[in-house]
Amino acid sequence: MRIQLSDHFNYQRLLRFTIPSIIMMICTSVYSIIDGLFVSNFVGTTPFAALNLMFPLLMGISTVGFMIGAGGSALVAIKLGEGDHEKANEYFSMLVYTIIVIGIIIAVTAIIFMRPIAYAIGATEDMIGYCVIYGRILSVSLTGFMLQIAFQNFFIVAEKPELSLRMSLISGIANVIFDYLFIVIFHWGLAGAGIATAIGEILGGVLPIIYFSRKSPDADIPAASLPGGRTHAKQRYSVIGWILNNDSLLHLTKTRFYGSVLIKTCTNGSSELMTNISSSIVNILYNYQLMRLAGENGVAAYGVIMYVTFIFVAVNIGYSIGSAPVVSYHYGAGSHAELKNLFRKSLIIIGSAGVILTGLAELLSYPMIKVFVGYDAELFAMTCRGFRIYALSFLLSGFNIWGSGFFTALGDGVVSAAISFLRTLVFQVSVVLILPVFLKLDGIWMAIVVAEILALSVTSTFLVKKRKKYHYAG
C-alpha cells in the first residue's frame, strides 16, 4: 500500500517513507566518491588533489538546485495540504523551468572563467590543467545536476520517494560504468572521470523531466480497479514504464511566472543555499590550511575523509529530505497533533542514528580508508587519524541537519538559514582558523566537532522558542 502524506505516521510508516530517501542519499554519496576512488588508484595523487580542490567549488555553484528543491518542495507540499492541487502543479512547473534557465547561465559563466577561478581557490601550476578540464566538463552537466537535486525533493512531495531512489541508482550506475570504461580501459584520466560524472548527472536531470511531463492514462484510476487489483506491470516494474507513466501528485504544466513564489522559495530554501555555499567556502579554507600544514598529502587526506563522511552524513540528510514534505503537508493542513508526533519520533530516530553511525565510523575507519590510500603508508596513517577524530561529529550533526530542514519544511527560511549559516560557516571558519594554532593538524580534524557542539546550542534554542508558534511541541 502506498504511503500518503496525509497518513498518520508511526515509526514503521515514517521509516518506510523516508528510507528510500536515505538510501538515495547514500547511493548518491557512494557514486559521488567513485571518481575519487578511480582517480586515486588509477590516475595519480596530483589529479586526485585537483579533483578534491575543485569538488567544493562545483558543489557550491550547484546550490540553486538545493535551494529551489528544498524551499520550493515545502511550498508545493503546503499547497497540497491546503487542497489546491492546480496551484501546486503551477508552482512546481515554474520552479523547474527557472532552474533550467539559471543553470544554463551559471554553466556558461563557469566554463568561461574556470581557469582564474581555479587559481583563486589555490590551484598550483602542477594542478591547474587538471582543475580546468575537470571543472569545465562538469560545468556542461551543471544544469542536469541542479535538476536532479531538485527532483529528489519533488519526487517525495509527489508521494514517489521510491522513484527518487531509482533515479539515483540509474545515474550512479551509469557513473560507475563509464568511470571504469573511460579511466581503466580508455585511460582518459581525470577527463574520463569528469565525463562519466557528467553523463550520470544529465541522465539524473532529463529522465525526471520526461516522467513529470507525461500523464498516465491510468493515473486517475484506483489500483484496485485494474485487473487483479494491481497497477500495470510495465508501470510498476520497468524503467521505461515509470518514465512514460506518471500517476504522481505533480505534473509539469503550463504556468506563469510567480515572482512572489520564487522569492519565498529562495528565502525558504536559503538555508540549503547557505549550507552548500558555506560548505564550499569552508572546504576551500580546510584545503588551504592543510596545504600549509601538510602539503598535497593533507589535501588528499581531507578529500578521502570527505568522501567517507558523505556516506554517513547522507543518512541524516536523507531522513531530513524524506520527512520534510510530510511536515509541510501537515503544517499546511493544520494537523498539530501529527506535527507533534513527527517531531517526537524524529528526535528519537536522529539521536539513535547518531550513536550507531559514530560507532560504525570508528570500527570501519581502517578498511574504508584503505580502499582509497592503502598504497601510501604515511597518507593512510594521516587519513585514519583524521577521520576517527572527525567522526565524533556524527553524534551531533544529525540534529543540526534535521533541525534546519525542519524549519524549511515549516516555511521558516530565516530560522533555517540562521542555523545553517552559523553551523556551516561562522562556527567552522572560526574553529578551523583557531584550533590549528594550538593543536596543529589535529586542530583541523577537531574543528567540525567543536562547530557541531556550538551549532547544537543554536538549534536547540530555536526549537524551544518556536514550539508554540508552529505547535510541534508543548
N, C-alpha and C positions, 0 to 999 in steps of 0.2 A: 504494500500500500504506500502511495506517495505521501510524504510528509508535507503538509501545507503550512504556510507562515501563520495562519490563523489558529493552528493547533495549540493545545496545552502541552508544554514540554517538560516531561520528566527527564531523569538523567539519560535513560536509554534513547529516548527520542532526540534529545539535544545532541548527544554524541553521534547518533546515526546521521543527523542532518549536517553536522559540522565535520565529521570525519573525511568526507570527500574533499573538502577544502584543505584540511590538514594534510592529507595525502598529496593533494595537488601541489601544495607549497613545498612539501618535502621533495617531491619529484622535480619540481622547478628548481629547487636548490641543488639537488643532485646533478641535474642536467647542466646547471649553470657552472658547476665546477669541472665538467667534463673537459672543457677547453684547457683549463689549468692542468688537469691530470695528463692529458695528451702532450701538451706543450712542455710541461716539466720533464716528462720521461722521454720524449722523442725529439724535442727541438733544442732545448738548452736553457741555461739559467738566465741569460740576458733577455731572450724573448719572453721567458716566464715573468721576469721582473717588469718588463714593459707591459705585459698583459695586466699585471697586478696594479701598475701605475695608472693605466687607462680605465680599468673597470669602474672605479668610483666615479670618474668623470662621466662615463657613458650612462651609469645608473642615475647620476644627477640630472642629466639633460633629458631623461625619460620620465621625469617626475610628473609631467602633465597627466599621463595615464593613471598614475597612482591617485593624484588629486581628484580628477574627474570621476574615476571609478568609485572611489570611496565616498566622496562628497555627493556625487550625483546619484549613486545607488541608494543612499539614505533618503534623498528627496523623493525618488521614484517609489521606494518601498512605503514611505509615509503616505503618498498619494494612493497607492493600492490599499493601504489600511483604511483610508478615508472612503474607499469605494469608487474612486474616479479613475477607471482603467484607461479611458481615452486620453486624459491629460498625462497619465503616467507614460504611455507609449510616445506621446509627442515630446515629452521631456527627454526620455531615453534616446529617441532618434536625433534630436537636436544636439545632444551631448556627444554622440558617436560621430556625427558629421563635423563637429567642432574639433574633436581630437584629430581627425584626418587632416584638416586644414592646418592646424597648429603644428602637427607632426612634420608635415612636408616643409614648412617654413624653417623649423628648427634644424631639420636634417640638412637642408641645403646650406644653411649658415655654418653648421658644424663641419661639413665637408670642406668648405672654402677656407675656414680658419683653423683647421686641425693642427697644422704644424706649430704656429705660435702658441696655441692653447697647450700643446704637449710640452713645449719648452717652459711655459709659465708654471706648470704643475710639477716641474722638476726632472724632466727627461734629460738624460745625458746624451752626448754625441753618439755613444755606442748604442743607445736605446732609441733614439729619435726616429730612425727609419721604421723600426718595428711598431712604435707607438702610432705613427701616422697611418700606416697601412691598415692596422687593426682598427683604429678609430674610424677611418673613412669607410671601411667595409660595413661596420656595424651601424654607421650613420644611415646607410642606404636602407636598412631594415628597421630604422628607429620608429617610423610610424606604425609598422606592424607590431612592434614590441609594445608601444603605448596602447594600441587597441587590445592586444592580448591581456595586458594587465587590467584594463578597464572591464573587459568582458568577464574576467574572473569574478568580479563583484556582481555584474549584471546577470550572469547565469544563476547565481544564488537567489537574487531577487525574483527571477523568473521561476523559482522552485525547481531548478535543474542543476543542483550542485554536482551531480554525477557527470554531467556534460562538461563542466569546467575541468574536472579531473581527466576525462577522456581527451580534452583538447590539450592539456598539459602533457599527457602521455604521447600524443601524436607529435607534438612539437619537439619534445625531449628525445624521443626515439629517433626522429629524423636528425637531430643534432648529433647524437652518438654515432649513428651510422655514417654520416658524412664526415665527422671528425676522423673516424678510423680510415675512411676511404681517402680523404684529402691529405691527412698527415702521415699515416703509416704506409699507405700504398702509393700515393702520388707524390709524397714528400714536398708538399706545398708549404710546410712550416706554419708560422703564425698566421699567414694569409689564409691557409686552409682552415684553421680554427675559426677565423672570422667568418669565412663564407659558410661554414657549417652552421654556426650560430645564427647567421642572417637567414638562412633557409628555414630553420625552425621557427624563428620569430615571425617571418612573413606568413608561414602556414598558420601560426597561432593567431594572427590578426585577420586573415582573409576568410578562413573557414567559418568563424562565428558570424561574419557579415552575411555569408551565404545562408547560414541557418536562420538568423533573425529576419532575413529578407523574404523568406518563404513562409507560407501558412499551409499546414497540413489540411487536406480535405476532411480529415477525421478529428481536427483539433477541437471541435465543439461537441463531439460525440463521446459520452462517458465510456470508459474502458469496458464496463460491464455489458454494454450494448453491442460490442463487437463479438464476432464468433468466438465462443469459448470463454467470453468474459475477459479477453486479453487484447492489448494493443497489437497491431500487426507486427509480425516477427521482424520484418525489414526495419520498421520504425524503432523497435526496441533494441535490436542487437547489432545491426550493421552500421558501419561508419557512414556510408552513403545514405542510409535510412535516416539517421538523425540530422544529417546536413540538409536533406531535402524536405524533411517534415518537421514543422515547428508547432508543437502543441503547448508552448510555454505561455506564461502570462504576458510576455513582452514581444513586440514585433517592431521592426523598422518601418516607419510610415512617413507620409508627407507631414511636414511640420513647418513651423516658422521659428524665427529667432526670438527666444525668450531671454532678453538681456538680464532681467532680474533673477531668473533661474540660474543662469550661468554665473552671475556674481555670487548668489547664495551657494552654488555648488563649489566655487573656488574658495569661498570663505569656509564652508563646512569641511571641505577636503584639504584645507590649508595645513592641517596637522600632518597629513601624509606627504604633502609637498615639502613641508619643513623637515620631516623626518628624513626624507631621501636626499634633499639638498644638504642638510646638516651632516648626514652620514657621509656624503661625498666629501664635504669640506674636512670633516674630522679624519676620514681615511687618508686624505692628501696630507694632513698635518701629521698623522701617525707615520706615514711613509717618509716624510721629511725628517722627523725625529729619529726614525730607525736608520735612515741613510746616514745621518750624522753620528749615531752611536755604534752601528753595526754594519754599515755598508749595504751592498746588494743582498747579502745573506739575510739581513734584517728585514728588508722589503719582501724577499721571498718567503721568509718565515711568517710574516704577517699575512701575506697572501694565502698561505696554507691554512692559517688559523681562521681567517675569514671564511674560506671555503667550507671548512668543517663546521664552523659556528652556524653558517647558513642553515645547515640541516637541523640543528637543534632549535634555533630561534624560529624556524619555519613552523614548528608545532604551534607556538603561541600566535604567530601571525595568521596561520590558517584558521585557528579557532576564532580569532577576532574577526576575520573576514566572513567566516561561515555563520557566526552568531549575530553579526551586526544587522542584517536585513530583518531578522526575527525581532530584534529590539526595536528597530524603526517601525515595523508594521504594528506592533502592539502599542507603541507610543502614539502612532497616528490614530489607532483605533480606540485610544483611551483606556486600554486594559491594564490598569495599575497593578492588579493582583498578579498578572502574568509577568509584568516588568519586575516585580519584587522576586518572583520565583526565578526568573532568568538571572537576576543579579546575584542571589544567594548561591545558586548552583554554579555559576561561572567562577566565583571566587574560590569555591572548593576545587573545581576542576583545574583552574590555573595553579593554585597552590600545590596540589598533588603532582601536577605535571612538572613543576619546577624542581621538586625533590627528586623525581625519577630521572629527569634529564641531566641534572647535575651529577648524580651517581653514575649514570651511563657514560657521561663525558669523561669522568675521571678514570673509569675502568677501561674504556676503549681508546684512550688517547694515543697509546703507542701504536696499535695496529692501524688506526685510521691515518695517522701522520706518516707512517712508514710507506704507505701507498704512494705518497707524493715525493718524499725526500729521503727515502731509505738508502739511496745511493751515496749520500753525503753525511758522514757521522756527526760532524760539527753542526751542520744545519739541522739535522734530525734532533740532536740534543737541545738546541736552542728553541726549536719549534715546540717540542714536547713540554718543556718547562713553561714556555709562554702560554700554551693552550690550557694547561692544568690550572694556572692562575686565572686566566681569562674565563674559564668555565664556571667559576664560582658565581659569576654574574647571572647564570641561568636560574638561580634560586629566586631572583627578584625581577628579572626583566619581563617575565610574563605579565605581572601585574601592571607594569607601566605600559606595555604594548596594548594589552586589553583595555586598560583604563582610557587611553587616548582614543582607541577605536569605539569604545562605549559612548563617549561624548559625541563623537562624529555621528554615530547612529541615532543619537537623540537630537541631532541638528544643532548642537552647540559647538561650532567650529572654533570659537575663541578659546574655550577651555581646552579643547583637544589640542589646538595648536600650541597653547602655553605649555602643556605637559611635554609635547614633542620638542618644542624649541629649547626648553630648559634641559630635558634629558639628553637629546642628541647633539646639541651644540654648546650651550653655555657650560654645563657641568663637565662634559667630556673635554672640551677645549681647555678649560681651566685646569683640570687634573692632569691632562697629558702634557701640559706645559710645566706644571709644578712638581709632580711626583718624580720625574726622572732626575731632577736636581738632587734629590735625596736618595733615591733608590736605583738610579741609573736605568738599565734595561728593564729590570723588574717593575719599575715605576710605570712604564708604558703598558705592560700587561695588566697591572693592577688598576689602571685608570678607569676602565669600564666598570669594575666592581664598585669603586667609590662613587662613580657617576650614577649608577643604578640605585645605590642607597639614598643619595640626595634626591633623585627623581621620585623614589617611592614616597618620600615625605610629602612631595608636592601632589602626587596622585591621590594619596590618602586624604589630604586636606580638601581637595576638590570633591572627592566622593562623599565626604561627610557634609560639606557645606551645601552641595546641590541636591541632596537626597530628598528634601521636601518639595523643591521646585519640580522635579521630574517624577516623584512618587515611586522610586525604585527601592526605597528602604525607609524604615521608621514610620 
